[in-house]
Amino acid sequence: MKKHLTTLLLLLAVSAFAQKGSKAGTAFGTFNANNVSVRINNCGDLGWDLKSTAKFEVPKNSGKSALFCNALWIGGFNKGNLHLAAMTYRQTGSDFYPGPIDSINGTTDSSDALKYDSVWMVRRGEIDSFRKGISVSQNILNWPGSAYDTSHHYTRHLAPFVDMNMDGIYNPNKNGGMTSDYPLIKGDQMLWWVFNDMGNKHDETNAKQMGIEVHGSAWGFDCPTDTALNHTLFVSYKIFNRSNKKYDNLYLGSFNDVDIGFGFDDLMGTDTLLNAVYGFNADDTDFSYGENPPVESVAFMDLPLTNSMGYYNDYTYHGNPESSYDYYNYLTSHNKDSSELRLYNAASHTTVKSKYYYPYDFSKYTTAQYDAYKKNVYKGDTRLLGASGPYALNPNDIKIMTLAFVYSRNPSGSNLKNITQMQKDVKHITDFYNNKIPAYCTGGTAIDAPQKNKSGIRVYPNPTRDVLNIETNNFKGGNFSVLLTDILGRNLIEKTTNSTQNISLDISNLPDGIYLVSVIADGLRENVKVVKK
């Protein structure tokens, strides 16, 4: 096996035997809506089978993988004491466990954890058919919108959903229909899971528990007309502080073992302008991908990339973390001995201090500079960490970290020219995420294609800066709903009424961009694209 796993089997067995609380999650789901197929594990890691095989396949059905493992890291201080939770390969156990946390007592329940050792999935097509009453999907009926056990003080809302009857409980009709609650998803397929760091001791890092509950979601778009979007997976972590502790100097991190096919011939870099870290093949031929190997990047969407760090698969001062402070040092761009990160500069043949791991544009290196860089840096198997901080996290606070995993490969490129392609792709994806471009696809159809308005609804003025007026001429009597969503499918405004009067929506606080107004009634759903500018 590629990883240092076999040497720790005894420790793993002892750790598992000693646990009396929750067990680490083993459930998983698969995202495969576009040209990416990724295994999503339940407890803070993805892209591998928990053994020795990569499950981050790009292109889908190619048998080639661009990443071996990704995992969540988070750590901060309370009254001078480090609290931290992180995952790599579960060598000695886990820091995360399935399920939510009691929001009053800050405790977990091991029997409930078994119920939440799952990754739920639903597709947009299932929701459309369900709402039209055409077919009923168990994925929709089983969606964990509300907590299973009301005897615990779990938050009532777990997985996001549209609450059509406004009772605060996810209770979909068994036969579907337009009046039924339904999952609220992003993209054409979304997976959702919940985990915490309180279910048992932190066997991975030996760090103090934090008391965080994490809602994970992964989604993407089936968009053959947009190559970058069709090769991108979005993953978001919504982190709740369920403890009574205030954390300062808190950092959130994305651990990545980027393996472009063969895992021993890769280099890592950072693009500070794009808030992204990335891996690329050291040479122009990879054992798995062949000639013109791709670049795999991980871009921070809604938090700034303030630090990045690479470390080697060994046990030197710049190698695999062995203590809780090692993990935190890496989050803050320090080595295990607390020394600052220093980089080899191929232009001056010196080392320089940096917060970022090789923030250089290698595509602009001369042949001599690149050869010198490889000679002094290349060690064969490097891990890569992107981080954001420092932050304060008070009791009941929420932090959200959303990542975009972007695969870039220009047909006429090379290992270095694909870095230039990566820069174009990540900018495109970031602009898309921020609603700056109308590049939305469902089944290959763009959202800005001509929309047929069967119901005769009228939305004006369009474009607008503040108020949208909606006339519902053909919806006479009965209940109907008006939804305003962004191009990621996020529900921003919802109004339900039985009035035949016109409806006004105040969108003055929303950013400029493309939105969709949907009027839903009597088994019909009609959509109109609107522009805020």
C-alpha positions as CSV (number, residue, x, y, z in Angstrom):
1,M,0.0,0.0,0.0
2,K,1.1,3.5,-0.7
3,K,0.3,4.9,2.7
4,H,1.9,4.3,6.1
5,L,-1.0,2.2,7.3
6,T,0.3,-1.3,7.9
7,T,2.8,-0.3,10.6
8,L,-0.1,1.0,12.7
9,L,-2.5,-1.9,12.6
10,L,-1.9,-2.9,16.2
11,L,-2.6,0.6,17.4
12,L,-5.8,0.7,15.4
13,A,-7.0,-2.6,16.9
14,V,-6.2,-1.4,20.4
15,S,-7.9,1.9,19.8
16,A,-11.1,0.3,18.4
17,F,-11.2,-2.1,21.4
18,A,-10.9,0.7,23.9
19,Q,-13.7,2.8,22.5
20,K,-16.9,2.9,24.5
21,G,-18.6,5.8,22.8
22,S,-19.5,6.1,19.2
23,K,-17.7,4.3,16.4
24,A,-16.2,6.0,13.5
25,G,-18.5,6.2,10.5
26,T,-18.0,3.8,7.7
27,A,-21.0,4.8,5.5
28,F,-20.4,6.5,2.2
29,G,-22.2,7.8,-0.9
30,T,-21.0,8.5,-4.4
31,F,-21.2,11.8,-6.3
32,N,-21.4,11.1,-10.0
33,A,-23.7,13.7,-11.6
34,N,-21.2,15.0,-14.1
35,N,-17.8,13.8,-15.4
36,V,-16.5,13.3,-11.8
37,S,-17.1,10.2,-9.6
38,V,-16.1,10.7,-5.9
39,R,-16.7,8.6,-2.9
40,I,-18.0,10.7,0.0
41,N,-17.3,9.2,3.4
42,N,-19.4,10.0,6.5
43,C,-16.8,11.5,8.8
44,G,-14.9,14.4,7.4
45,D,-12.9,12.6,4.6
46,L,-13.6,11.8,1.0
47,G,-12.0,10.4,-2.1
48,W,-10.7,7.0,-0.8
49,D,-12.2,3.7,0.3
50,L,-10.8,3.8,3.9
51,K,-8.2,1.2,2.9
52,S,-5.7,1.8,0.1
53,T,-7.6,2.7,-3.1
54,A,-8.4,6.2,-4.5
55,K,-12.0,6.9,-5.3
56,F,-11.7,10.3,-6.9
57,E,-12.2,9.4,-10.5
58,V,-11.8,12.0,-13.2
59,P,-12.9,11.6,-16.0
60,K,-15.7,9.4,-14.7
61,N,-15.4,5.7,-15.8
62,S,-11.8,6.3,-16.9
63,G,-10.2,4.3,-14.0
64,K,-7.9,7.3,-13.3
65,S,-7.9,9.3,-10.1
66,A,-6.6,12.8,-9.5
67,L,-6.7,12.8,-5.7
68,F,-6.2,10.1,-3.0
69,C,-7.8,11.7,0.0
70,N,-9.3,15.0,1.2
71,A,-10.2,15.8,4.8
72,L,-11.4,18.5,7.2
73,W,-9.0,20.1,9.7
74,I,-10.1,22.6,12.3
75,G,-8.3,23.9,15.5
76,G,-8.2,26.8,17.9
77,F,-7.4,27.8,21.5
78,N,-9.6,28.1,24.5
79,K,-8.0,29.8,27.5
80,G,-4.6,28.9,26.1
81,N,-5.4,25.2,25.5
82,L,-5.4,23.8,22.0
83,H,-8.6,22.1,20.8
84,L,-8.5,20.4,17.4
85,A,-10.1,17.9,15.1
86,A,-8.6,16.5,11.9
87,M,-8.5,13.5,9.6
88,T,-5.9,12.0,7.3
89,Y,-6.1,8.2,6.8
90,R,-7.6,7.0,10.1
91,Q,-4.3,5.2,10.9
92,T,-5.0,5.1,14.7
93,G,-8.7,5.9,14.6
94,S,-10.9,8.9,14.0
95,D,-11.5,12.4,15.3
96,F,-15.0,12.6,13.9
97,Y,-18.1,10.5,14.5
98,P,-21.6,10.3,12.9
99,G,-24.6,12.4,14.0
100,P,-25.5,15.7,15.6
101,I,-24.8,17.0,19.1
102,D,-27.3,17.8,21.8
103,S,-27.5,21.5,21.5
104,I,-28.3,22.0,25.2
105,N,-26.1,19.5,26.9
106,G,-23.3,19.3,24.3
107,T,-23.4,15.5,24.3
108,T,-23.9,12.7,21.8
109,D,-25.6,9.4,21.8
110,S,-23.8,6.3,20.5
111,S,-27.1,4.6,19.5
112,D,-28.2,7.6,17.6
113,A,-24.8,7.8,15.9
114,L,-25.7,4.5,14.2
115,K,-28.8,6.1,12.7
116,Y,-26.7,8.9,11.3
117,D,-23.9,6.7,9.9
118,S,-25.2,7.4,6.4
119,V,-24.7,9.7,3.5
120,W,-28.0,10.8,1.9
121,M,-28.3,11.6,-1.8
122,V,-31.0,13.1,-4.0
123,R,-31.1,14.3,-7.6
124,R,-32.8,17.3,-9.0
125,G,-34.8,15.1,-11.4
126,E,-36.2,13.0,-8.5
127,I,-37.4,16.2,-6.9
128,D,-39.1,17.5,-10.1
129,S,-40.9,14.1,-10.6
130,F,-41.9,14.0,-7.0
131,R,-43.4,17.5,-7.0
132,K,-45.3,16.7,-10.2
133,G,-46.7,13.5,-8.6
134,I,-45.1,11.4,-11.4
135,S,-43.0,9.2,-9.1
136,V,-42.0,9.0,-5.4
137,S,-38.4,8.5,-4.5
138,Q,-37.3,7.0,-1.2
139,N,-34.3,9.4,-1.3
140,I,-36.9,12.2,-0.8
141,L,-39.0,10.4,1.8
142,N,-35.9,9.4,3.8
143,W,-34.2,12.8,3.6
144,P,-33.1,13.8,7.1
145,G,-34.6,17.2,7.2
146,S,-35.7,16.8,10.8
147,A,-33.9,15.0,13.7
148,Y,-34.9,11.4,14.2
149,D,-35.0,11.5,18.0
150,T,-36.9,14.4,19.6
151,S,-36.0,13.3,23.1
152,H,-32.6,14.9,22.5
153,H,-32.1,18.6,22.0
154,Y,-31.0,18.2,18.4
155,T,-31.6,21.1,16.1
156,R,-35.0,20.5,14.4
157,H,-33.5,21.4,11.0
158,L,-30.7,19.1,9.7
159,A,-30.6,18.6,6.0
160,P,-32.0,21.6,4.1
161,F,-35.5,21.4,2.8
162,V,-38.4,23.5,1.6
163,D,-41.1,23.7,4.3
164,M,-44.2,24.1,2.2
165,N,-46.6,24.2,5.2
166,M,-44.3,26.3,7.3
167,D,-44.6,24.0,10.4
168,G,-40.8,23.7,10.9
169,I,-40.8,19.9,10.4
170,Y,-39.8,17.9,7.3
171,N,-42.8,15.8,6.6
172,P,-43.1,15.0,2.8
173,N,-46.3,13.6,1.4
174,K,-46.0,9.9,0.5
175,N,-47.5,10.6,-2.9
176,G,-45.6,13.8,-3.6
177,G,-47.3,16.8,-5.1
178,M,-46.7,20.6,-5.2
179,T,-47.9,21.1,-1.6
180,S,-45.4,18.6,-0.1
181,D,-42.1,19.4,1.7
182,Y,-39.1,18.4,-0.4
183,P,-35.3,18.5,-0.2
184,L,-33.6,21.8,-1.0
185,I,-30.5,21.0,-2.9
186,K,-27.7,22.6,-5.0
187,G,-26.7,21.4,-8.4
188,D,-28.1,18.4,-10.2
189,Q,-27.2,15.9,-7.4
190,M,-26.4,16.6,-3.8
191,L,-25.2,14.4,-1.0
192,W,-25.6,15.4,2.7
193,W,-24.2,14.0,6.0
194,V,-23.7,15.1,9.6
195,F,-20.9,14.4,12.0
196,N,-19.3,15.7,15.2
197,D,-16.0,15.5,17.2
198,M,-17.7,14.6,20.5
199,G,-18.7,11.0,19.9
200,N,-15.4,9.6,21.2
201,K,-11.8,10.5,21.9
202,H,-9.7,11.9,19.2
203,D,-7.6,8.9,18.2
204,E,-6.3,10.6,15.0
205,T,-4.7,13.6,16.6
206,N,-4.9,13.1,20.4
207,A,-6.2,16.6,20.6
208,K,-8.8,18.0,23.0
209,Q,-12.4,17.8,21.7
210,M,-14.1,21.0,20.4
211,G,-17.8,20.3,20.6
212,I,-18.5,21.0,16.9
213,E,-21.3,19.6,14.8
214,V,-20.6,19.6,11.0
215,H,-23.2,19.4,8.2
216,G,-21.5,18.3,5.0
217,S,-22.8,18.7,1.5
218,A,-21.4,17.8,-1.9
219,W,-22.9,18.8,-5.2
220,G,-22.2,19.4,-8.9
221,F,-23.7,20.2,-12.2
222,D,-24.3,18.0,-15.3
223,C,-23.1,20.6,-17.8
224,P,-21.4,19.1,-20.9
225,T,-21.3,22.6,-22.6
226,D,-19.1,23.9,-19.8
227,T,-16.0,21.8,-19.5
228,A,-14.8,23.4,-16.2
229,L,-18.1,23.1,-14.5
230,N,-18.6,19.5,-15.8
231,H,-15.3,18.5,-14.1
232,T,-16.0,20.2,-10.7
233,L,-17.2,19.0,-7.4
234,F,-18.3,21.4,-4.7
235,V,-18.1,20.4,-1.0
236,S,-19.3,22.6,1.9
237,Y,-18.9,22.2,5.6
238,K,-21.3,24.1,7.9
239,I,-19.7,24.0,11.3
240,F,-21.7,24.7,14.5
241,N,-20.0,25.4,17.9
242,R,-22.3,23.4,20.2
243,S,-19.9,23.8,23.2
244,N,-19.9,26.6,25.8
245,K,-16.3,27.4,24.8
246,K,-15.0,30.4,22.9
247,Y,-12.2,29.6,20.5
248,D,-9.7,32.1,19.3
249,N,-6.9,31.8,16.7
250,L,-9.1,29.3,15.0
251,Y,-8.1,27.9,11.6
252,L,-10.1,25.8,9.1
253,G,-8.2,23.6,6.7
254,S,-8.5,21.3,3.7
255,F,-6.1,18.4,3.8
256,N,-5.3,17.0,0.3
257,D,-3.3,14.1,-0.8
258,V,-3.3,15.1,-4.5
259,D,-2.1,12.1,-6.6
260,I,-2.3,12.8,-10.3
261,G,-2.7,9.2,-11.3
262,F,0.6,7.7,-10.1
263,G,1.2,9.1,-6.6
264,F,5.0,9.4,-6.5
265,D,5.7,12.0,-9.2
266,D,3.7,15.1,-8.2
267,L,4.5,18.6,-7.1
268,M,2.3,21.1,-5.3
269,G,1.6,24.8,-5.5
270,T,-0.6,27.7,-4.4
271,D,-2.3,30.4,-6.4
272,T,-2.9,33.2,-3.9
273,L,-4.9,35.3,-6.3
274,L,-7.4,32.4,-6.9
275,N,-7.5,31.2,-3.2
276,A,-6.5,27.8,-4.5
277,V,-4.0,25.0,-3.8
278,Y,-3.2,22.5,-6.5
279,G,-1.1,19.5,-7.5
280,F,0.5,18.7,-10.9
281,N,2.7,16.1,-12.4
282,A,6.4,16.7,-12.1
283,D,6.9,15.5,-15.7
284,D,4.9,15.6,-18.9
285,T,4.0,12.0,-18.7
286,D,2.2,10.1,-15.9
287,F,2.1,6.4,-15.4
288,S,-1.7,6.5,-15.2
289,Y,-2.9,9.6,-17.2
290,G,-0.2,9.3,-19.9
291,E,1.0,12.4,-21.8
292,N,-0.3,15.8,-20.9
293,P,-1.3,15.0,-17.3
294,P,-4.0,17.2,-15.7
295,V,-3.9,19.6,-12.7
296,E,-6.2,19.1,-9.8
297,S,-7.0,22.2,-7.7
298,V,-8.9,22.9,-4.5
299,A,-10.3,26.4,-4.4
300,F,-11.7,28.2,-1.3
301,M,-15.1,29.7,-2.4
302,D,-16.3,31.7,0.6
303,L,-13.3,32.1,2.9
304,P,-9.9,33.6,2.0
305,L,-7.0,31.3,1.6
306,T,-4.6,32.7,4.3
307,N,-2.2,29.9,4.5
308,S,-1.0,26.8,2.7
309,M,1.5,24.1,3.6
310,G,3.0,21.0,2.0
311,Y,4.6,18.2,3.9
312,Y,6.3,14.9,2.9
313,N,5.3,11.3,3.5
314,D,8.0,10.7,6.1
315,Y,8.6,11.4,9.8
316,T,11.0,14.3,9.6
317,Y,10.3,17.8,11.0
318,H,8.6,18.4,7.6
319,G,6.7,15.1,7.5
320,N,3.6,13.4,8.7
321,P,2.0,15.0,11.8
322,E,2.5,13.1,15.0
323,S,0.9,15.3,17.7
324,S,-2.0,17.7,17.9
325,Y,0.4,20.7,17.7
326,D,1.8,19.3,14.5
327,Y,-1.6,19.6,12.9
328,Y,-2.1,23.1,14.2
329,N,1.4,24.1,13.1
330,Y,0.7,23.0,9.6
331,L,-2.6,25.0,9.6
332,T,-0.5,28.1,10.3
333,S,2.3,27.4,7.8
334,H,4.8,26.2,10.4
335,N,6.8,23.0,10.5
336,K,6.5,20.4,13.3
337,D,9.3,22.0,15.2
338,S,7.3,25.3,15.0
339,S,9.8,26.9,12.6
340,E,8.3,29.0,9.8
341,L,7.8,27.6,6.3
342,R,10.8,28.3,4.1
343,L,10.7,27.8,0.3
344,Y,13.4,27.3,-2.2
345,N,13.6,30.1,-4.7
346,A,14.7,28.8,-8.1
347,A,15.5,32.3,-9.4
348,S,17.9,33.3,-6.6
349,H,18.8,29.8,-5.4
350,T,18.0,30.9,-1.8
351,T,15.3,30.0,0.7
352,V,12.6,32.5,1.7
353,K,9.9,32.6,4.4
354,S,6.3,32.3,3.3
355,K,2.8,31.8,4.5
356,Y,2.0,29.9,1.3
357,Y,3.5,26.7,-0.1
358,Y,5.2,27.6,-3.4
359,P,3.0,30.5,-4.6
360,Y,4.9,30.6,-7.9
361,D,3.6,30.4,-11.5
362,F,5.6,27.3,-12.7
363,S,4.2,27.7,-16.2
364,K,6.4,30.8,-16.5
365,Y,9.6,29.1,-15.3
366,T,12.5,28.7,-17.6
367,T,13.7,25.2,-18.2
368,A,16.7,25.8,-16.0
369,Q,14.6,27.3,-13.1
370,Y,12.1,24.4,-13.3
371,D,14.9,21.8,-13.3
372,A,16.5,23.5,-10.2
373,Y,13.1,23.6,-8.5
374,K,12.5,19.9,-9.0
375,K,16.0,19.0,-7.9
376,N,15.7,20.9,-4.6
377,V,12.0,20.3,-3.8
378,Y,10.8,17.1,-5.4
379,K,10.5,14.3,-2.8
380,G,8.0,12.0,-4.6
381,D,4.9,12.1,-2.3
382,T,3.7,15.4,-0.9
383,R,0.6,16.2,1.1
384,L,-1.0,19.7,0.6
385,L,-3.0,21.8,3.0
386,G,-5.0,25.0,2.4
387,A,-6.2,26.9,5.4
388,S,-8.1,30.0,6.4
389,G,-7.8,32.0,9.7
390,P,-7.4,33.2,12.3
391,Y,-11.0,33.5,13.5
392,A,-13.0,33.6,16.7
393,L,-15.7,31.0,17.2
394,N,-18.1,31.7,20.1
395,P,-20.7,29.3,21.5
396,N,-23.5,28.9,18.9
397,D,-21.4,30.5,16.2
398,I,-21.4,29.0,12.7
399,K,-18.6,28.9,10.2
400,I,-19.0,27.7,6.6
401,M,-16.1,26.5,4.4
402,T,-17.0,25.7,0.8
403,L,-14.4,24.1,-1.6
404,A,-14.4,23.6,-5.3
405,F,-12.4,20.6,-6.6
406,V,-11.5,21.6,-10.2
407,Y,-9.9,19.2,-12.8
408,S,-8.1,21.0,-15.6
409,R,-6.6,19.4,-18.7
410,N,-6.2,21.3,-22.0
411,P,-6.2,18.8,-24.9
412,S,-3.1,20.5,-26.4
413,G,-1.5,21.3,-23.0
414,S,1.3,19.8,-20.9
415,N,2.0,19.3,-17.2
416,L,3.0,23.0,-16.9
417,K,0.6,24.5,-19.5
418,N,-2.3,22.9,-17.7
419,I,-1.5,25.2,-14.7
420,T,-2.4,28.1,-17.0
421,Q,-5.6,26.2,-17.8
422,M,-6.3,25.6,-14.1
423,Q,-6.0,29.4,-13.5
424,K,-8.7,30.0,-16.2
425,D,-10.9,27.2,-14.9
426,V,-10.8,28.2,-11.2
427,K,-11.6,31.8,-12.0
428,H,-14.5,30.6,-14.1
429,I,-15.8,28.4,-11.3
430,T,-15.3,31.1,-8.7
431,D,-17.2,33.6,-10.9
432,F,-20.0,31.0,-11.3
433,Y,-20.2,30.4,-7.6
434,N,-20.5,34.1,-7.0
435,N,-23.2,34.5,-9.6
436,K,-21.1,36.6,-11.8
437,I,-21.8,34.5,-14.9
438,P,-25.0,32.7,-16.0
439,A,-23.3,29.3,-16.7
440,Y,-26.0,27.0,-15.2
441,C,-26.8,23.7,-16.8
442,T,-29.4,21.1,-16.1
443,G,-29.4,18.3,-18.6
444,G,-27.3,20.4,-20.8
445,T,-29.8,23.3,-21.0
446,A,-28.6,26.7,-20.0
447,I,-30.8,28.7,-17.6
448,D,-30.7,31.7,-19.9
449,A,-32.3,29.8,-22.7
450,P,-35.7,31.1,-23.7
451,Q,-38.3,30.2,-21.1
452,K,-41.9,29.4,-22.1
453,N,-44.3,31.1,-19.9
454,K,-47.4,28.8,-20.0
455,S,-49.1,30.3,-17.0
456,G,-49.0,33.9,-18.1
457,I,-47.1,35.1,-15.1
458,R,-45.4,38.4,-15.5
459,V,-42.3,39.6,-13.6
460,Y,-41.4,43.3,-13.8
461,P,-39.3,45.4,-13.9
462,N,-36.6,43.0,-15.3
463,P,-33.8,43.9,-14.8
464,T,-34.4,45.5,-11.4
465,R,-32.3,47.0,-8.6
466,D,-34.7,46.6,-5.7
467,V,-38.3,45.3,-6.1
468,L,-39.8,42.6,-8.3
469,N,-43.5,42.7,-9.0
470,I,-45.1,39.3,-9.9
471,E,-48.5,39.0,-11.6
472,T,-50.1,35.6,-11.4
473,N,-52.9,36.0,-13.9
474,N,-53.7,32.3,-14.5
475,F,-53.4,31.2,-10.9
476,K,-57.0,31.8,-9.7
477,G,-57.7,30.9,-6.1
478,G,-56.1,28.2,-3.9
479,N,-52.6,28.2,-2.4
480,F,-49.5,29.0,-4.4
481,S,-45.9,29.7,-3.7
482,V,-43.3,32.1,-5.1
483,L,-39.7,31.1,-4.8
484,L,-36.6,33.1,-5.7
485,T,-33.4,31.0,-6.2
486,D,-29.9,31.8,-7.3
487,I,-28.1,29.9,-10.1
488,L,-26.8,27.3,-7.6
489,G,-30.4,26.4,-6.7
490,R,-30.2,28.0,-3.2
491,N,-33.7,29.1,-2.0
492,L,-33.3,32.8,-1.1
493,I,-36.9,34.1,-0.7
494,E,-40.2,32.1,-0.4
495,K,-43.7,33.4,-0.1
496,T,-46.9,31.3,0.2
497,T,-50.3,32.8,-0.2
498,N,-53.9,32.1,-1.2
499,S,-54.4,35.6,-2.4
500,T,-54.9,36.4,-6.1
501,Q,-53.2,39.7,-5.6
502,N,-49.8,40.5,-7.1
503,I,-46.7,39.7,-5.1
504,S,-43.7,41.9,-4.6
505,L,-40.2,40.7,-3.6
506,D,-37.6,43.0,-2.1
507,I,-34.2,41.9,-3.6
508,S,-32.3,45.1,-2.8
509,N,-29.9,43.3,-0.4
510,L,-29.0,40.6,-2.9
511,P,-25.8,40.8,-5.1
512,D,-26.1,41.6,-8.8
513,G,-26.6,38.5,-10.9
514,I,-29.0,36.0,-12.4
515,Y,-31.9,34.6,-10.4
516,L,-34.9,32.4,-11.1
517,V,-38.5,33.2,-10.0
518,S,-40.7,30.2,-9.7
519,V,-44.5,30.2,-9.2
520,I,-45.9,26.9,-7.9
521,A,-49.6,26.0,-7.8
522,D,-52.1,23.4,-8.8
523,G,-49.5,21.0,-10.0
524,L,-47.8,23.6,-12.1
525,R,-44.4,25.2,-11.8
526,E,-43.5,28.1,-14.0
527,N,-40.1,29.8,-14.1
528,V,-38.9,33.2,-15.2
529,K,-35.3,34.3,-15.3
530,V,-34.6,37.7,-13.7
531,V,-31.6,40.0,-13.5
532,K,-30.5,42.1,-10.5
533,K,-28.2,44.9,-11.5
